[in-house]
């Protein structure tokens, strides 16, 4: 069973960078209205997994403090906030 263990370096917004460990993400966009970045994990949570735990540490919430954490389908635009 392949579980999510890091961020997917090839499945992310153009506004994001990921360190070599695959565990730290930085937003590098301008922060202008409508500009957002999302990233997917290296593996999806399996549908038969009844409970899945993960943690996220916010190191810098940014000037306007707009952060969204969520789950999405493969087809979702990663240059938008989750759910938009």
Order of alpha helices (4+ residues) and beta strands (2+ residues): beta-beta-beta-beta
